[in-house]
Amino acid sequence: MALHTKKADAPFFLTTAALVVFGLLIFTSAALGQLARDGASFTSVATSQILLGFVLGSVLLYILSRIDYRLWRRYTPYLFGIAMALTLLTFVPHIGLSLKGASRWIVIGGLSFQPEEALKFTTILFLAAVYAARFKKTDTIKSGILPLLLITGSSACILIVQPDTAGVIIIGMASAGMLFAAGGRVAHLFLLMLIGVLAIVAAAFVYPHVAARIKTYMDQSADPQGSGYQVEQSLISVGSGGLLGQGFGQGVEKFSYLPEPIGDSIFAVAGEEFGFVGSTLLVLLFAIFGILGLRIAARAPDPFGGLLVVGLVILIVGQSFFNIASTIALVPLVGVPLIFVSHGGTALALSLAEVGIILSVSRHMRASNS
């Protein structure tokens, strides 16, 4: 079948553009709460989001969409090793930055960023290369579940120590999706699920905040002024939006009641200001992003491209849906960003870079049979 090598997938790009524009609108409004609390902090987060996130991310998207994605394959072990080393630097005094008990940032030359995002990306990249090389054998333990346990397990060990339980769940989910797409056995996937559940149970015994979040999920009214406060305020914020919302910039929860309005709770800001209609539109955009991304994966010219797209799409959509679900108490509160929306210049820039790689794959995808 013929290969398209000139134009990237337009519907996928336009969906991404809509998410980015909508995300910047929501972020701008949510940041007004930050401005009211601390003007200097507002300047810092706005600069990070616009310059490091949107501008740099847009440049990376364009460049990586023009580079043949197959070039990544030969460098995957080295990139993975570099990302591992950078993430380990978060534990080094005077380089690593610890906030709220978590060591997830490094500071170099006055700039801070989260190497965890690069670790997630390179884990997907490395696993795609390994499974592509063993594409006909992934139903075996040696070529299927073992590479996942070694590669993803190495990343998970670092993330769990930071601690970042949510990051472990997301990267595990993306890796399992890649194994399924590569032809892995369903029994192996259930085994991975069991390992994941046991890991979460173990984390609940080791880290009090994990146990508190699970307890809050089981009974949100148990501690409404303590561990349940963020969920309670998020639900109030979303509920007060009604059908059409209070209007852009008109929400009040972000000013004093809602914790992390530019971070974990930013979907609550969207719910209050854009209502059920606007919130549903945002969810639909992520769903369309996922469907179009998986369509690109299905029509990729080789296993490496297809598996890489599957992993990246799950990584982006999975984090976003977990963020939304935790905001409305469908799952325990997790500290993952709403991609393209939440504050985090590193996350936004790398997410747009990942979109660029997906678009690169789309430039070479096979024509449909229709």
LINLINKA-V587494 format. One record per run of one state. SS is the DSSP state (hx for helix, st for strand, lp for the rest). FROM is the first residue (numbers start at 1). LEN is the number of residues. Records with the same first field share a line. If there is no record, write none. Layout:
SS=FROM-LEN, FROM-LEN
//
This chain:
lp=1-2, 4-6, 38-1, 67-2, 92-4, 100-2, 109-2, 114-1, 134-7, 163-2, 182-4, 207-1, 219-10, 241-12, 257-9, 299-4, 328-17, 364-2, 367-4
st=3-1, 96-4, 102-7, 111-3, 366-1
hx=10-28, 39-28, 69-23, 115-19, 141-22, 165-17, 186-21, 208-11, 229-12, 253-4, 266-33, 303-25, 345-19
//
